[in-house]
Amino acid sequence: MAKKDNFISEITKAYTFKGDSLILGAPKLNGEVLTDTFIRIPLKTLNRHGLIAGATGTGKTKTLQIIIEQLSAKGIPSLVMDIKGDLSGVAVPGTINPKIEDRHKQIGLPFSASGSPVEFLSLSNDSGARLRATVTEFGPVLFSKILELNETQASVISLVFKYCDDNKLPILDLDDIKKH
């Protein structure tokens, strides 16, 4: 029992911050979820870039959902790039199921279903507020990736961008690329 108490003490000390924080989940010790002991992240650190990485099915999307839902609940807007649309569910209240109910009971947090305000932005004709971007704003690397160019073709695009930049020629759309 002393080992568990020491672990809880260390977790509590390590994840207690001055100022507001978000709860990411609960720690486990020897396979046991420790109820009412939380893994937190200080709110003031979320003004930086972040990376959530892991294999398929490890909870990357769920972790990001948890973060943006809590930020929204605190009135903090988030800009999230979601190519596949996995995060769009934060717009509607979730539904309870036995797995979620069990998880919340283990963690020691009540489940409350609520939706978050969202605005979908799109570069294509998909649903959402349509954004406009010039080819220049994409830059040669991203533009080449979007077009799935090979290394030689990407090098040519880089030269076109360089030439246009050096000669103050705008690259607004595909017609400008063809022209230059």
N, C-alpha and C positions, 0 to 999 in steps of 0.2 A: 504493500500500500504506500510505503514511503516513496518508492520509485514513481508511482502515479502522481502523488502529491507534488514531488519535485518537478515532474514533467509539466503538470498544470501550472505550477508557479513560474517556470521558465517561459512557457507559452504566453501566459498572461503578461509577464514583464516585457517580453519581446514584442508583443502586439498591442501595447498600450501607448497611446500617443497623446501629445498635447493637441488640442483642436479636434475637429470632427474627423470621422473615419468611416469607411464602408466595411461591411462584414462580407468576406468572401466565402466563409464556410467554417467548419470545425476541424480540429486536429484529430488524428487517430493514434492510438498507442496500442501496439500489439493487436491490431485489427479492430479495436473497440473505439467507436466514435465517442469523443468526450463532450458530453452535453454541457451547455452553458459556458463553454470555453471557445473563444472565437479567434479565427485568423482574420486579421483586419489589414486594411491599407489606408494610410493617411490621405485624406481628401486633398491636402495641399500638394501631394506628389502627382496628382492626376492631371497636371497641366503639361506633362511631358509626353513624348511618344512612348508607346509600349509594345510589347510583343507577347502574344499568347501562342505558344507552340506546343505541339504534341501529335501523337498518332491519331488516326481516325477513332472516334468513340471515346476519347479521353476527357471530354468535357470542355473543349475550347469555346464552342458556341455558347454553352450554358454559362460559363464563367463570364464571357463578355455580356451576355444578357443580364446577368446578376449585377454587373457593374453599371451598365447604362440604365437599368431600372432604378437602382438606388440613386444614381446621379439625377435622374429625372424627378424622383420623389423629393429631392432636395432643391429642385428648381434650377438645376445646372444642365444646360443644353450640351449635347454631344453630337459630334459629326462622326459617323461610322460608315466605313466603306464595306458594303456587303454585296459582293458579286452574285452569289447564289440566292440571296433573299432569305437566308436562314434566320435572320434577326427580325424580320418583319412582324413576327408574332408578338413582339413587345407592345404593339399597338392595341391589342385586345387583352382583356383579362384572361388569365390562365384558368384551367380547370383542375380540380383536385382529383387525384387518383391514388390508389393505395401506395404506390412507390413514392410519390411526392409526400404523402401524409407520413409515411414511415421515416423518410429522410428528415423532414422538419421536426418530427418528434425526437429523432436521434440528436439532431443539432441543438434543439432547445429553442427554436424560433417558431412562432406561429406562422401558418401559411395565410397570406391574404392575397386574393386575386384582384389585380388592378391593371388597367392598361396604361400605357404611357403615351403622351402626345408625340406623334411622329410626322415628319414631312418627307416624302420620298422625292428624291432628285434623280434625274436621268439624263444621260448624254445621248440616248437613243430616243426612239419614238415610243418606248415602253411607258407604262403609267407613271405618273409623278410629274413634278415641276421640271420642265425641260431646261437643262443648263446648256449654255453654248460655250464652246471652247475653241480657240484657234489652234491650228496645227502647231504653231510655234509654242503654245502653252504646254503641249504634250512633250515637246522636245524630241530629239532624234532617236533616243533609246526606246522610250515608251511607244512612240509612233511606229518604229520598226517592229516592236513586239506585237502591237495591235494588228499590223499587217502580216505578221508571221513571216518576216523576211529572213533570208539566210544571211550569213556573215558578210558576204560580198555586197549584197543589196543594202544591208544596214550601213555598211561603210559608205556607199554612194549617198544614202540619205543624210548621213553625218556631213558629208562634203557639201551637199546642197544647203543644209542648215547653216554651215559655216560661211559659205559663199553669200547667202542671203543676209546673214548677220553682219558680215564685213561690209556689204554694200547697201546696208539699210533698206533691204527689200523685205516687205512683210510677207509672211506665209500664213494666210488666214484660212485657206481651205485647200482641198485637193487640186483645184484648178491652178492655184499658185505653185504647188509642187510640180505640176506638169509643165508650167510656164518656165520655171527656173531650172 
